[in-house]
Amino acid sequence: MRIGIYPGSFDPITNGHLDLIERAAVLFDKLIVAVARNSTKIKPLFTVDERVEILEQVLAKYPNIIVDSFDGLTVNYALKQGAHAIVRGLRAITDFESEFVFALTNKKLAPQLETVYLMTRAEYSFISSTTVKEVASYDGCLSAMVPELVAKRLKQKYGYEKYQGGIQGGAPEYLE
């Protein structure tokens, strides 16, 4: 069984993440979407448990995707899970340098693991979790950035309790 790990903070998950997950899911028999308990990130908006719960809801229809969380080095977690590869996404050339360092470090630590990079689709290349949170904090339109469930949860986090939906677009069509 070919197992892939797609690690990230997913604070929150975006349509760009969903695009990569959907594409990676066809490359592996089992894809583990793993929420990193990243102590180097400044205080996250959603707790790890909230992020896992959101991911489980958004990804429920994919039988070969498992959602989990981990603490520590990604390579150690991947080896413990019996993974063959770590999946990463590249949005722009600016991502390349840091991702290159991660890949080389991971290869040194666990030579048996491969790092697989998927290029983001152009329509998602501008989306980041940081941008999504900024837009949400000002009650902006999130329709092209996140699935509706995530938009609702963001609006609630930022105190827009009266949010009634109205998100147009949501997840990419092939994810619906």
VOPAGU-2260 file (C-alpha; in pm, 1 decimal, decimal comma):
REM VOPAGU-2260
SITE   aa  ch    i         X         Y         Z
SITE  MET   A    0       0,0       0,0       0,0
SITE  ARG   A    1     141,5     336,9    -106,6
SITE  ILE   A    2      99,5     588,2     176,6
SITE  GLY   A    3     147,6     961,7     143,6
SITE  ILE   A    4     152,9    1226,7     415,7
SITE  TYR   A    5      33,7    1581,2     347,7
SITE  PRO   A    6     141,2    1780,2     654,0
SITE  GLY   A    7      48,6    2137,2     732,6
SITE  SER   A    8     -91,7    2373,2     988,9
SITE  PHE   A    9    -421,3    2412,7     796,2
SITE  ASP   A   10    -515,4    2721,4     998,9
SITE  PRO   A   11    -752,6    2722,3     815,5
SITE  ILE   A   12    -771,3    2482,7     524,2
SITE  THR   A   13    -813,8    2668,1     193,8
SITE  ASN   A   14    -937,5    2573,4    -151,6
SITE  GLY   A   15    -570,3    2561,0    -251,3
SITE  HIS   A   16    -509,2    2292,4      12,4
SITE  LEU   A   17    -819,5    2106,8    -104,4
SITE  ASP   A   18    -698,5    2113,8    -462,7
SITE  LEU   A   19    -366,4    1957,6    -361,9
SITE  ILE   A   20    -533,1    1700,2    -135,8
SITE  GLU   A   21    -771,5    1590,1    -409,4
SITE  ARG   A   22    -488,3    1555,2    -658,5
SITE  ALA   A   23    -258,9    1376,0    -411,0
SITE  ALA   A   24    -535,3    1133,2    -313,0
SITE  VAL   A   25    -522,5     972,5    -658,0
SITE  LEU   A   26    -146,0     919,5    -629,2
SITE  PHE   A   27    -160,5     712,5    -310,0
SITE  ASP   A   28    -365,2     422,7    -176,9
SITE  LYS   A   29    -387,9     612,2     151,5
SITE  LEU   A   30    -327,5     983,1     207,1
SITE  ILE   A   31    -286,8    1108,7     561,5
SITE  VAL   A   32    -364,5    1479,1     597,6
SITE  ALA   A   33    -168,6    1557,1     912,4
SITE  VAL   A   34    -217,2    1870,8    1119,5
SITE  ALA   A   35     116,2    1975,6    1266,8
SITE  ARG   A   36     122,7    2095,2    1624,8
SITE  ASN   A   37     369,1    2363,8    1521,5
SITE  SER   A   38     513,5    2542,7    1823,2
SITE  THR   A   39     707,8    2787,3    1603,2
SITE  LYS   A   40     391,1    2944,9    1462,5
SITE  ILE   A   41     242,0    3237,7    1643,4
SITE  LYS   A   42     -86,1    3161,3    1819,1
SITE  PRO   A   43    -312,1    2984,0    1569,3
SITE  LEU   A   44    -670,9    3093,6    1515,8
SITE  PHE   A   45    -812,4    2739,8    1540,5
SITE  THR   A   46    -697,1    2478,9    1791,9
SITE  VAL   A   47    -547,3    2156,9    1658,7
SITE  ASP   A   48    -865,9    1971,8    1756,5
SITE  GLU   A   49   -1079,1    2227,0    1569,1
SITE  ARG   A   50    -860,4    2198,1    1259,1
SITE  VAL   A   51    -879,4    1817,6    1267,9
SITE  GLU   A   52   -1258,4    1831,5    1305,9
SITE  ILE   A   53   -1294,7    2079,2    1015,8
SITE  LEU   A   54   -1070,3    1866,7     793,6
SITE  GLU   A   55   -1262,5    1551,0     880,7
SITE  GLN   A   56   -1588,3    1718,1     779,8
SITE  VAL   A   57   -1451,8    1868,1     458,4
SITE  LEU   A   58   -1275,5    1545,6     354,3
SITE  ALA   A   59   -1538,5    1294,4     472,8
SITE  LYS   A   60   -1632,7    1184,2     121,0
SITE  TYR   A   61   -1281,4    1061,3      35,9
SITE  PRO   A   62   -1244,7     698,2     149,3
SITE  ASN   A   63    -866,6     686,6     117,3
SITE  ILE   A   64    -799,5    1004,4     317,8
SITE  ILE   A   65    -733,8     996,3     690,6
SITE  VAL   A   66    -700,6    1308,1     905,6
SITE  ASP   A   67    -458,9    1302,6    1198,5
SITE  SER   A   68    -236,7    1534,9    1399,1
SITE  PHE   A   69     122,5    1505,3    1511,7
SITE  ASP   A   70     393,3    1679,6    1708,6
SITE  GLY   A   71     760,1    1674,0    1617,8
SITE  LEU   A   72     947,7    1613,6    1295,9
SITE  THR   A   73     737,8    1532,5     992,1
SITE  VAL   A   74     982,6    1261,5     882,6
SITE  ASN   A   75     949,9    1080,3    1216,0
SITE  TYR   A   76     572,0    1091,7    1190,9
SITE  ALA   A   77     583,0     976,1     826,9
SITE  LEU   A   78     809,1     680,8     910,8
SITE  LYS   A   79     585,4     583,9    1203,6
SITE  GLN   A   80     287,6     579,6     965,0
SITE  GLY   A   81     473,7     367,4     709,2
SITE  ALA   A   82     461,4     645,8     451,5
SITE  HIS   A   83     652,0     641,5     125,9
SITE  ALA   A   84     630,1    1012,1      51,9
SITE  ILE   A   85     565,7    1354,7     196,7
SITE  VAL   A   86     340,9    1569,2     -22,5
SITE  ARG   A   87     403,7    1942,9     -40,6
SITE  GLY   A   88     259,2    2223,2    -248,9
SITE  LEU   A   89     430,0    2506,0    -434,3
SITE  ARG   A   90     238,9    2827,0    -504,2
SITE  ALA   A   91     510,9    3051,0    -642,4
SITE  ILE   A   92     884,7    3068,2    -691,4
SITE  THR   A   93     910,9    3225,5    -346,2
SITE  ASP   A   94     803,9    2891,0    -190,9
SITE  PHE   A   95    1080,5    2702,5    -367,6
SITE  GLU   A   96    1380,2    2801,3    -153,3
SITE  SER   A   97    1231,8    2701,6     182,4
SITE  GLU   A   98    1073,1    2387,0      36,8
SITE  PHE   A   99    1406,8    2288,9    -119,1
SITE  VAL   A  100    1575,5    2314,6     222,7
SITE  PHE   A  101    1296,2    2107,6     384,0
SITE  ALA   A  102    1325,4    1839,0     117,0
SITE  LEU   A  103    1704,3    1812,8     150,9
SITE  THR   A  104    1683,8    1803,9     530,2
SITE  ASN   A  105    1413,8    1537,8     522,1
SITE  LYS   A  106    1615,1    1330,0     274,0
SITE  LYS   A  107    1916,3    1346,6     506,0
SITE  LEU   A  108    1705,1    1242,7     806,2
SITE  ALA   A  109    1504,9     972,0     627,0
SITE  PRO   A  110    1660,7     869,6     293,1
SITE  GLN   A  111    1382,2     618,0     226,3
SITE  LEU   A  112    1118,1     893,8     210,7
SITE  GLU   A  113    1052,7    1093,9    -103,0
SITE  THR   A  114     913,0    1444,7    -117,6
SITE  VAL   A  115     650,0    1494,6    -386,5
SITE  TYR   A  116     571,1    1850,2    -494,6
SITE  LEU   A  117     247,6    1949,7    -659,6
SITE  MET   A  118     215,7    2287,1    -822,9
SITE  THR   A  119     -90,3    2478,9    -719,5
SITE  ARG   A  120    -341,4    2564,5    -985,5
SITE  ALA   A  121    -312,2    2925,4   -1100,5
SITE  GLU   A  122    -652,7    3021,3    -960,9
SITE  TYR   A  123    -534,8    2926,3    -609,6
SITE  SER   A  124    -179,8    3061,3    -625,8
SITE  PHE   A  125    -267,1    3379,8    -435,1
SITE  ILE   A  126    -442,6    3200,6    -148,6
SITE  SER   A  127    -272,9    3147,9     185,3
SITE  SER   A  128    -417,7    3080,1     527,5
SITE  THR   A  129    -277,4    3415,7     639,3
SITE  THR   A  130    -458,6    3598,2     357,4
SITE  VAL   A  131    -780,7    3411,5     432,0
SITE  LYS   A  132    -765,0    3512,6     799,2
SITE  GLU   A  133    -701,7    3875,2     705,2
SITE  VAL   A  134   -1001,7    3883,3     470,3
SITE  ALA   A  135   -1220,1    3706,4     727,2
SITE  SER   A  136   -1117,0    3945,1    1005,2
SITE  TYR   A  137   -1271,6    4231,3     806,2
SITE  ASP   A  138   -1582,0    4031,8     709,8
SITE  GLY   A  139   -1467,4    4006,3     347,9
SITE  CYS   A  140   -1590,2    3764,7      84,6
SITE  LEU   A  141   -1427,7    3423,7     115,7
SITE  SER   A  142   -1610,8    3250,5    -170,4
SITE  ALA   A  143   -1306,1    3181,9    -388,2
SITE  MET   A  144   -1077,4    3095,0     -98,0
SITE  VAL   A  145   -1235,7    2838,0     133,2
SITE  PRO   A  146   -1523,6    2589,6     145,4
SITE  GLU   A  147   -1844,9    2722,7     299,4
SITE  LEU   A  148   -1797,2    2529,2     625,1
SITE  VAL   A  149   -1462,4    2701,5     676,6
SITE  ALA   A  150   -1609,6    3041,5     589,1
SITE  LYS   A  151   -1880,2    2990,6     852,8
SITE  ARG   A  152   -1627,2    2888,1    1115,8
SITE  LEU   A  153   -1405,3    3186,4    1032,6
SITE  LYS   A  154   -1695,5    3429,4    1052,0
SITE  GLN   A  155   -1787,8    3285,5    1392,7
SITE  LYS   A  156   -1427,5    3312,0    1517,4
SITE  TYR   A  157   -1415,7    3678,2    1419,1
SITE  GLY   A  158   -1749,4    3753,6    1585,0
SITE  TYR   A  159   -1972,7    3777,6    1280,5
SITE  GLU   A  160   -2232,0    3556,3    1450,8
SITE  LYS   A  161   -2512,1    3665,6    1218,5
SITE  TYR   A  162   -2339,5    3499,2     923,5
SITE  GLN   A  163   -2611,6    3320,2     728,4
SITE  GLY   A  164   -2414,7    3180,4     435,9
SITE  GLY   A  165   -2418,8    3351,8     101,8
SITE  ILE   A  166   -2080,5    3216,8       5,8
SITE  GLN   A  167   -2076,1    3180,2    -367,1
SITE  GLY   A  168   -1826,3    2937,6    -507,8
SITE  GLY   A  169   -1701,7    2747,0    -205,7
SITE  ALA   A  170   -1502,5    2436,9    -286,6
SITE  PRO   A  171   -1383,5    2372,3    -639,8
SITE  GLU   A  172   -1652,1    2199,0    -849,5
SITE  TYR   A  173   -1465,9    1868,0    -865,5
SITE  LEU   A  174   -1466,3    1855,3    -482,5
SITE  GLU   A  175   -1844,4    1889,5    -457,0
